[in-house]
């Protein structure tokens, strides 16, 4: 059973390495869209939380960093994004650089990753 699950995980990763989620335009266009539209407002519960002083954010399965970079840009929160797809993480980091935010993106398997610090 464990080998079967690993095989599914490898299949999913192989698919998303070729076609990462939310990977449709250039880095500059991706950054411009994040600046122009605060997608975080689509989740009404998030803005009040993100306006809390000292809030740090961990996004599991961040993909190309759409939500993570949006949070960092519009709310100034430190964000760590975690995804097992290195192609998507590379894009997320490039967009963070274009936006001038300090989001951190890590390539890791959620089930094997251990954070260095707690996320309040």
DRENGU-541594 format. One record per residue: x, y, z of N, C-alpha, C in turn. Coordinates in nm, 2 decimals, always signed. Atoms other than C-alpha are relative to their C-alpha. Layout:
BEGIN
node npx = X, npy = Y, npz = Z, capx = X, capy = Y, capz = Z, cpx = X, cpy = Y, cpz = Z $
...
This chain:
BEGIN
node npx = +0.08, npy = -0.12, npz = +0.00, capx = +0.00, capy = +0.00, capz = +0.00, cpx = +0.09, cpy = +0.13, cpz = +0.00 $
node npx = -0.09, npy = -0.11, npz = -0.01, capx = +0.28, capy = +0.24, capz = +0.09, cpx = +0.07, cpy = +0.03, cpz = -0.14 $
node npx = -0.06, npy = -0.02, npz = +0.13, capx = +0.45, capy = +0.19, capz = -0.25, cpx = -0.10, cpy = +0.05, cpz = -0.10 $
node npx = +0.10, npy = -0.04, npz = +0.08, capx = +0.12, capy = +0.24, capz = -0.42, cpx = -0.03, cpy = +0.15, cpz = +0.02 $
node npx = +0.02, npy = -0.14, npz = -0.03, capx = +0.07, capy = +0.58, capz = -0.25, cpx = +0.12, cpy = +0.08, cpz = -0.05 $
node npx = -0.12, npy = -0.07, npz = +0.05, capx = +0.43, capy = +0.68, capz = -0.33, cpx = -0.01, cpy = +0.01, cpz = -0.16 $
node npx = +0.01, npy = +0.00, npz = +0.15, capx = +0.36, capy = +0.59, capz = -0.70, cpx = -0.10, cpy = +0.11, cpz = -0.04 $
node npx = +0.10, npy = -0.10, npz = +0.03, capx = +0.05, capy = +0.82, capz = -0.70, cpx = +0.06, cpy = +0.14, cpz = +0.02 $
node npx = -0.07, npy = -0.12, npz = -0.03, capx = +0.26, capy = +1.10, capz = -0.54, cpx = +0.10, cpy = +0.04, cpz = -0.11 $
node npx = -0.10, npy = -0.02, npz = +0.11, capx = +0.53, capy = +1.06, capz = -0.80, cpx = -0.07, cpy = +0.04, cpz = -0.13 $
node npx = +0.07, npy = -0.03, npz = +0.12, capx = +0.27, capy = +1.06, capz = -1.08, cpx = -0.06, cpy = +0.15, cpz = +0.01 $
node npx = +0.05, npy = -0.14, npz = -0.01, capx = +0.11, capy = +1.39, capz = -0.95, cpx = +0.12, cpy = +0.10, cpz = -0.02 $
node npx = -0.11, npy = -0.09, npz = +0.02, capx = +0.45, capy = +1.55, capz = -0.92, cpx = +0.05, cpy = +0.01, cpz = -0.14 $
node npx = -0.04, npy = +0.00, npz = +0.14, capx = +0.55, capy = +1.44, capz = -1.27, cpx = -0.10, cpy = +0.09, cpz = -0.08 $
node npx = +0.10, npy = -0.08, npz = +0.07, capx = +0.23, capy = +1.60, capz = -1.40, cpx = +0.02, cpy = +0.15, cpz = +0.02 $
node npx = -0.01, npy = -0.14, npz = -0.03, capx = +0.27, capy = +1.93, capz = -1.22, cpx = +0.14, cpy = +0.06, cpz = -0.03 $
node npx = -0.13, npy = -0.05, npz = +0.05, capx = +0.64, capy = +1.96, capz = -1.32, cpx = -0.01, cpy = +0.04, cpz = -0.14 $
node npx = +0.03, npy = -0.04, npz = +0.14, capx = +0.52, capy = +1.98, capz = -1.68, cpx = -0.09, cpy = +0.11, cpz = -0.01 $
node npx = +0.10, npy = -0.10, npz = +0.00, capx = +0.22, capy = +2.19, capz = -1.61, cpx = -0.04, cpy = +0.05, cpz = +0.14 $
node npx = +0.04, npy = -0.05, npz = -0.14, capx = +0.23, capy = +2.37, capz = -1.27, cpx = -0.12, cpy = +0.08, cpz = +0.00 $
node npx = +0.12, npy = -0.08, npz = -0.03, capx = -0.09, capy = +2.51, capz = -1.13, cpx = +0.03, cpy = +0.15, cpz = +0.00 $
node npx = -0.01, npy = -0.15, npz = +0.00, capx = -0.13, capy = +2.89, capz = -1.19, cpx = +0.13, cpy = +0.04, cpz = -0.06 $
node npx = -0.12, npy = -0.03, npz = +0.06, capx = +0.17, capy = +2.90, capz = -1.42, cpx = -0.03, cpy = +0.03, cpz = -0.15 $
node npx = +0.05, npy = -0.03, npz = +0.13, capx = +0.02, capy = +3.08, capz = -1.72, cpx = +0.07, cpy = +0.12, cpz = -0.07 $
node npx = -0.06, npy = -0.12, npz = +0.06, capx = +0.22, capy = +3.40, capz = -1.78, cpx = +0.14, cpy = +0.02, cpz = +0.05 $
node npx = -0.13, npy = -0.03, npz = -0.04, capx = +0.55, capy = +3.56, capz = -1.74, cpx = +0.01, cpy = +0.04, cpz = +0.15 $
node npx = -0.02, npy = -0.05, npz = -0.13, capx = +0.70, capy = +3.65, capz = -1.40, cpx = -0.06, cpy = +0.14, cpz = +0.02 $
node npx = +0.05, npy = -0.14, npz = -0.01, capx = +0.63, capy = +4.02, capz = -1.46, cpx = -0.15, cpy = +0.01, cpz = +0.00 $
node npx = +0.15, npy = +0.00, npz = +0.01, capx = +0.27, capy = +3.95, capz = -1.56, cpx = -0.06, cpy = -0.05, cpz = +0.13 $
node npx = +0.05, npy = +0.06, npz = -0.12, capx = +0.21, capy = +3.73, capz = -1.26, cpx = +0.01, cpy = +0.10, cpz = +0.11 $
node npx = -0.02, npy = -0.10, npz = -0.10, capx = +0.35, capy = +4.00, capz = -1.03, cpx = -0.10, cpy = +0.11, cpz = -0.01 $
node npx = +0.09, npy = -0.11, npz = +0.02, capx = +0.14, capy = +4.27, capz = -1.19, cpx = -0.14, cpy = -0.04, cpz = +0.04 $
node npx = +0.14, npy = +0.05, npz = -0.03, capx = -0.18, capy = +4.06, capz = -1.15, cpx = -0.02, cpy = +0.00, cpz = +0.15 $
node npx = +0.01, npy = +0.01, npz = -0.14, capx = -0.10, capy = +4.01, capz = -0.78, cpx = -0.01, cpy = +0.15, cpz = +0.05 $
node npx = +0.00, npy = -0.14, npz = -0.04, capx = -0.04, capy = +4.39, capz = -0.74, cpx = -0.14, cpy = +0.06, cpz = -0.03 $
node npx = +0.13, npy = -0.06, npz = +0.04, capx = -0.36, capy = +4.48, capz = -0.93, cpx = -0.12, cpy = -0.06, cpz = +0.07 $
node npx = +0.11, npy = +0.06, npz = -0.06, capx = -0.59, capy = +4.24, capz = -0.76, cpx = +0.03, cpy = -0.08, cpz = +0.13 $
node npx = -0.02, npy = +0.06, npz = -0.13, capx = -0.59, capy = +4.14, capz = -0.39, cpx = -0.09, cpy = -0.12, cpz = +0.01 $
node npx = +0.08, npy = +0.12, npz = +0.00, capx = -0.71, capy = +3.78, capz = -0.43, cpx = -0.03, cpy = -0.05, cpz = +0.14 $
node npx = +0.03, npy = +0.04, npz = -0.13, capx = -0.69, capy = +3.73, capz = -0.06, cpx = -0.14, cpy = +0.04, cpz = +0.05 $
node npx = +0.13, npy = -0.05, npz = -0.04, capx = -1.01, capy = +3.93, capz = -0.03, cpx = -0.11, cpy = -0.10, cpz = -0.04 $
node npx = +0.09, npy = +0.10, npz = +0.03, capx = -1.18, capy = +3.63, capz = -0.19, cpx = -0.03, cpy = -0.09, cpz = +0.11 $
node npx = +0.01, npy = +0.08, npz = -0.12, capx = -1.14, capy = +3.46, capz = +0.15, cpx = -0.03, cpy = +0.09, cpz = +0.11 $
node npx = +0.04, npy = -0.10, npz = -0.10, capx = -1.33, capy = +3.69, capz = +0.39, cpx = +0.06, cpy = -0.02, cpz = +0.14 $
node npx = -0.05, npy = +0.02, npz = -0.14, capx = -1.19, capy = +3.53, capz = +0.70, cpx = +0.15, cpy = +0.04, cpz = +0.01 $
node npx = -0.14, npy = -0.03, npz = +0.00, capx = -0.83, capy = +3.60, capz = +0.60, cpx = +0.05, cpy = +0.14, cpz = +0.03 $
node npx = -0.05, npy = -0.13, npz = -0.02, capx = -0.79, capy = +3.98, capz = +0.59, cpx = +0.01, cpy = +0.04, cpz = +0.15 $
node npx = -0.02, npy = -0.04, npz = -0.14, capx = -0.87, capy = +4.04, capz = +0.96, cpx = +0.11, cpy = -0.08, cpz = +0.07 $
node npx = -0.11, npy = +0.08, npz = -0.06, capx = -0.63, capy = +3.76, capz = +1.06, cpx = +0.14, cpy = +0.06, cpz = -0.04 $
node npx = -0.13, npy = -0.05, npz = +0.06, capx = -0.35, capy = +3.90, capz = +0.83, cpx = +0.03, cpy = +0.14, cpz = +0.05 $
node npx = -0.02, npy = -0.13, npz = -0.05, capx = -0.39, capy = +4.24, capz = +0.98, cpx = +0.05, cpy = +0.00, cpz = +0.15 $
node npx = -0.05, npy = +0.02, npz = -0.13, capx = -0.29, capy = +4.10, capz = +1.32, cpx = +0.15, cpy = +0.02, cpz = +0.01 $
node npx = -0.15, npy = -0.02, npz = -0.02, capx = +0.05, capy = +4.22, capz = +1.44, cpx = +0.07, cpy = -0.13, cpz = +0.03 $
node npx = -0.09, npy = +0.11, npz = -0.03, capx = +0.32, capy = +3.96, capz = +1.43, cpx = -0.05, cpy = -0.13, cpz = -0.07 $
node npx = +0.05, npy = +0.12, npz = +0.06, capx = +0.12, capy = +3.72, capz = +1.21, cpx = +0.11, cpy = -0.05, cpz = -0.10 $
node npx = -0.08, npy = +0.07, npz = +0.09, capx = +0.33, capy = +3.47, capz = +1.02, cpx = -0.09, cpy = -0.10, cpz = -0.07 $
node npx = +0.09, npy = +0.09, npz = +0.08, capx = +0.18, capy = +3.25, capz = +0.74, cpx = +0.08, cpy = -0.11, cpz = -0.06 $
node npx = -0.05, npy = +0.12, npz = +0.06, capx = +0.25, capy = +2.90, capz = +0.63, cpx = -0.10, cpy = -0.05, cpz = -0.10 $
node npx = +0.10, npy = +0.06, npz = +0.10, capx = +0.09, capy = +2.79, capz = +0.30, cpx = +0.06, cpy = -0.13, cpz = -0.04 $
node npx = -0.03, npy = +0.13, npz = +0.04, capx = +0.10, capy = +2.42, capz = +0.24, cpx = -0.05, cpy = -0.02, cpz = -0.14 $
node npx = +0.05, npy = +0.01, npz = +0.14, capx = +0.08, capy = +2.34, capz = -0.13, cpx = -0.01, cpy = +0.13, cpz = -0.07 $
node npx = +0.00, npy = -0.14, npz = +0.05, capx = +0.17, capy = +2.69, capz = -0.24, cpx = +0.00, cpy = +0.01, cpz = -0.15 $
node npx = -0.01, npy = +0.00, npz = +0.14, capx = +0.22, capy = +2.60, capz = -0.60, cpx = +0.09, cpy = +0.11, cpz = -0.05 $
node npx = -0.08, npy = -0.11, npz = +0.06, capx = +0.35, capy = +2.91, capz = -0.80, cpx = -0.01, cpy = +0.12, cpz = +0.09 $
node npx = -0.01, npy = -0.11, npz = -0.10, capx = +0.29, capy = +3.13, capz = -0.49, cpx = -0.10, cpy = +0.11, cpz = -0.02 $
node npx = +0.11, npy = -0.10, npz = +0.02, capx = -0.03, capy = +3.31, capz = -0.59, cpx = -0.05, cpy = +0.06, cpz = +0.13 $
node npx = +0.05, npy = -0.05, npz = -0.13, capx = -0.17, capy = +3.33, capz = -0.24, cpx = +0.11, cpy = +0.05, cpz = +0.09 $
node npx = -0.11, npy = -0.04, npz = -0.09, capx = +0.16, capy = +3.35, capz = -0.05, cpx = +0.05, cpy = +0.13, cpz = -0.04 $
node npx = -0.05, npy = -0.13, npz = +0.04, capx = +0.29, capy = +3.63, capz = -0.26, cpx = -0.10, cpy = +0.11, cpz = +0.01 $
node npx = +0.10, npy = -0.10, npz = -0.02, capx = -0.04, capy = +3.81, capz = -0.25, cpx = -0.01, cpy = +0.04, cpz = +0.15 $
node npx = +0.00, npy = -0.03, npz = -0.14, capx = -0.04, capy = +3.79, capz = +0.13, cpx = +0.12, cpy = +0.09, cpz = +0.04 $
node npx = -0.13, npy = -0.08, npz = -0.03, capx = +0.32, capy = +3.92, capz = +0.15, cpx = -0.01, cpy = +0.14, cpz = -0.06 $
node npx = +0.01, npy = -0.13, npz = +0.07, capx = +0.25, capy = +4.20, capz = -0.10, cpx = -0.11, cpy = +0.09, cpz = +0.07 $
node npx = +0.11, npy = -0.09, npz = -0.05, capx = -0.09, capy = +4.33, capz = +0.03, cpx = +0.00, cpy = +0.01, cpz = +0.15 $
node npx = +0.02, npy = -0.01, npz = -0.14, capx = -0.05, capy = +4.26, capz = +0.40, cpx = +0.14, cpy = +0.01, cpz = +0.08 $
node npx = -0.13, npy = -0.01, npz = -0.06, capx = +0.33, capy = +4.26, capz = +0.46, cpx = +0.04, cpy = -0.10, cpz = +0.10 $
node npx = -0.03, npy = +0.11, npz = -0.09, capx = +0.32, capy = +3.94, capz = +0.65, cpx = +0.12, cpy = -0.09, cpz = -0.05 $
node npx = -0.10, npy = +0.10, npz = +0.04, capx = +0.62, capy = +3.70, capz = +0.65, cpx = -0.07, cpy = -0.13, cpz = -0.04 $
node npx = +0.07, npy = +0.12, npz = +0.05, capx = +0.51, capy = +3.40, capz = +0.44, cpx = +0.10, cpy = -0.11, cpz = -0.03 $
node npx = -0.08, npy = +0.11, npz = +0.04, capx = +0.66, capy = +3.06, capz = +0.40, cpx = -0.09, cpy = -0.09, cpz = -0.08 $
node npx = +0.08, npy = +0.09, npz = +0.08, capx = +0.52, capy = +2.85, capz = +0.11, cpx = +0.08, cpy = -0.13, cpz = -0.02 $
node npx = -0.06, npy = +0.13, npz = +0.01, capx = +0.58, capy = +2.48, capz = +0.09, cpx = -0.07, cpy = -0.07, cpz = -0.11 $
node npx = +0.06, npy = +0.08, npz = +0.11, capx = +0.53, capy = +2.27, capz = -0.22, cpx = +0.11, cpy = -0.11, cpz = -0.04 $
node npx = -0.09, npy = +0.11, npz = +0.04, capx = +0.68, capy = +1.94, capz = -0.35, cpx = +0.05, cpy = +0.02, cpz = -0.15 $
node npx = -0.03, npy = -0.02, npz = +0.14, capx = +0.71, capy = +2.08, capz = -0.71, cpx = +0.11, cpy = +0.11, cpz = -0.01 $
node npx = -0.11, npy = -0.10, npz = +0.01, capx = +1.05, capy = +2.25, capz = -0.77, cpx = -0.03, cpy = +0.10, cpz = -0.11 $
node npx = +0.03, npy = -0.09, npz = +0.11, capx = +0.92, capy = +2.41, capz = -1.09, cpx = -0.09, cpy = +0.11, cpz = +0.05 $
node npx = +0.09, npy = -0.10, npz = -0.06, capx = +0.64, capy = +2.58, capz = -0.91, cpx = +0.07, cpy = +0.09, cpz = +0.10 $
node npx = -0.07, npy = -0.08, npz = -0.11, capx = +0.86, capy = +2.69, capz = -0.62, cpx = +0.10, cpy = +0.10, cpz = -0.07 $
node npx = -0.09, npy = -0.09, npz = +0.07, capx = +1.11, capy = +2.84, capz = -0.86, cpx = -0.08, cpy = +0.12, cpz = -0.05 $
node npx = +0.08, npy = -0.11, npz = +0.05, capx = +0.83, capy = +3.05, capz = -1.02, cpx = -0.05, cpy = +0.09, cpz = +0.12 $
node npx = +0.04, npy = -0.08, npz = -0.12, capx = +0.70, capy = +3.15, capz = -0.67, cpx = +0.11, cpy = +0.09, cpz = +0.05 $
node npx = -0.12, npy = -0.08, npz = -0.05, capx = +1.05, capy = +3.27, capz = -0.57, cpx = +0.02, cpy = +0.11, cpz = -0.10 $
node npx = -0.03, npy = -0.10, npz = +0.10, capx = +1.09, capy = +3.46, capz = -0.90, cpx = -0.11, cpy = +0.11, cpz = +0.01 $
node npx = +0.11, npy = -0.10, npz = -0.02, capx = +0.75, capy = +3.64, capz = -0.85, cpx = +0.02, cpy = +0.08, cpz = +0.12 $
node npx = -0.03, npy = -0.07, npz = -0.13, capx = +0.85, capy = +3.72, capz = -0.49, cpx = +0.10, cpy = +0.11, cpz = -0.03 $
node npx = -0.10, npy = -0.09, npz = +0.04, capx = +1.16, capy = +3.88, capz = -0.63, cpx = -0.05, cpy = +0.12, cpz = -0.08 $
node npx = +0.06, npy = -0.11, npz = +0.09, capx = +0.97, capy = +4.08, capz = -0.89, cpx = -0.09, cpy = +0.09, cpz = +0.09 $
node npx = +0.08, npy = -0.08, npz = -0.08, capx = +0.73, capy = +4.20, capz = -0.62, cpx = +0.08, cpy = +0.07, cpz = +0.11 $
node npx = -0.08, npy = -0.05, npz = -0.10, capx = +1.01, capy = +4.28, capz = -0.38, cpx = -0.05, cpy = -0.04, cpz = +0.14 $
node npx = +0.05, npy = +0.05, npz = -0.13, capx = +0.86, capy = +4.07, capz = -0.10, cpx = +0.10, cpy = -0.11, cpz = +0.05 $
node npx = -0.09, npy = +0.09, npz = -0.05, capx = +1.05, capy = +3.84, capz = +0.13, cpx = -0.06, cpy = -0.14, cpz = +0.03 $
node npx = +0.05, npy = +0.13, npz = -0.02, capx = +0.84, capy = +3.53, capz = +0.10, cpx = +0.11, cpy = -0.10, cpz = -0.02 $
node npx = -0.10, npy = +0.11, npz = +0.01, capx = +1.03, capy = +3.21, capz = +0.15, cpx = -0.08, cpy = -0.12, cpz = -0.06 $
node npx = +0.07, npy = +0.12, npz = +0.06, capx = +0.95, capy = +2.91, capz = -0.06, cpx = +0.09, cpy = -0.12, cpz = +0.01 $
node npx = -0.08, npy = +0.12, npz = -0.02, capx = +1.07, capy = +2.56, capz = +0.01, cpx = -0.06, cpy = -0.12, cpz = -0.08 $
node npx = +0.04, npy = +0.12, npz = +0.06, capx = +1.06, capy = +2.24, capz = -0.19, cpx = +0.01, cpy = -0.11, cpz = +0.10 $
node npx = +0.00, npy = +0.11, npz = -0.10, capx = +0.96, capy = +1.96, capz = +0.05, cpx = -0.13, cpy = -0.08, cpz = -0.01 $
node npx = +0.12, npy = +0.08, npz = -0.02, capx = +0.72, capy = +1.68, capz = +0.11, cpx = -0.06, cpy = +0.03, cpz = +0.13 $
node npx = +0.07, npy = -0.03, npz = -0.12, capx = +0.47, capy = +1.78, capz = +0.37, cpx = +0.01, cpy = -0.10, cpz = +0.11 $
node npx = +0.00, npy = +0.11, npz = -0.09, capx = +0.48, capy = +1.44, capz = +0.53, cpx = +0.14, cpy = -0.03, cpz = +0.06 $
node npx = -0.14, npy = +0.02, npz = -0.05, capx = +0.86, capy = +1.46, capz = +0.58, cpx = +0.06, cpy = +0.13, cpz = +0.05 $
node npx = -0.05, npy = -0.13, npz = -0.04, capx = +0.91, capy = +1.83, capz = +0.65, cpx = -0.02, cpy = +0.03, cpz = +0.14 $
node npx = +0.01, npy = -0.04, npz = -0.14, capx = +0.98, capy = +1.96, capz = +0.99, cpx = +0.04, cpy = +0.15, cpz = +0.01 $
node npx = -0.03, npy = -0.14, npz = +0.00, capx = +0.96, capy = +2.34, capz = +1.04, cpx = +0.10, cpy = +0.03, cpz = +0.11 $
node npx = -0.10, npy = -0.04, npz = -0.09, capx = +1.24, capy = +2.52, capz = +1.22, cpx = -0.06, cpy = +0.07, cpz = +0.12 $
node npx = +0.07, npy = -0.08, npz = -0.11, capx = +0.99, capy = +2.73, capz = +1.43, cpx = -0.15, cpy = -0.02, cpz = -0.02 $
node npx = +0.15, npy = +0.01, npz = +0.01, capx = +0.62, capy = +2.73, capz = +1.51, cpx = -0.05, cpy = +0.12, cpz = -0.08 $
node npx = +0.07, npy = -0.11, npz = +0.07, capx = +0.38, capy = +2.94, capz = +1.31, cpx = -0.12, cpy = +0.04, cpz = +0.08 $
node npx = +0.11, npy = -0.04, npz = -0.08, capx = +0.15, capy = +3.15, capz = +1.53, cpx = -0.12, cpy = +0.02, cpz = -0.08 $
